[in-house]
Structures are given as structure tokens and as C-alpha cells.
């Protein structure tokens, strides 16, 4: 119940207090049943907008551990790897994305 409350509260406070929203997502993800792919995706996206790269990477890695071929997670992971200059990780994520979605234009480029 607490994880659900935190997950629902985070998007409500995000427009005014993005760092507080990020803390809510992280707290929810640390609770039993709180680390679902949607929560991890939202946490990674918000962390990225705040340039909290280690937290974005951790959220994406946790999301990909739960759903290894999730196309949004793979694309975001590849984008983050490119931003951080991790070319090997970016290429690996793009390859996995092409397996999950053979028509993905950015992964094929």
C-alpha cells in the first residue's frame, strides 16, 4: 500500500518538486512490489531530466533485469550510454533493441 501511495504521489509533485518526486519513486522501488517496470521507467526518465545519471542508470538496469527486451527501457539505456560516452553499452543496447523491434529506425542507424 505504501509503495502504491508513493508511486501515485510522485507524478503529482514532479512539476513543482522534481527531486522530491524522484525520492518518492526511489522509495517506492525499494519497497516490496514497488519496483515494477513502469515505476523504474518513470524514475529513470525523471533522473535523466535532472542529470542524475547514476540513478538513471540504476533504474534502467533494474527495469531491464525485470523486462530484458522492453523497447522503451532499451532505447533509454542506449541513449544514456551515448550521453555518457559508453559506446560499447550503447551498441549492445541497440543490438538488443533491434532483436526486440527489428524495424526500430534509431537502433538500426
Secondary structure by P-SEA (a helix, b strand, c coil): caaaaaaaaaaaaccccaaaaaaaaaaaaaccccccaaaaaaaaaaaaaacaaaaaaaaaaaaaaaccccaaaaaaaaaaaaaacaaaaaaaaaaaaaaaccccccccc
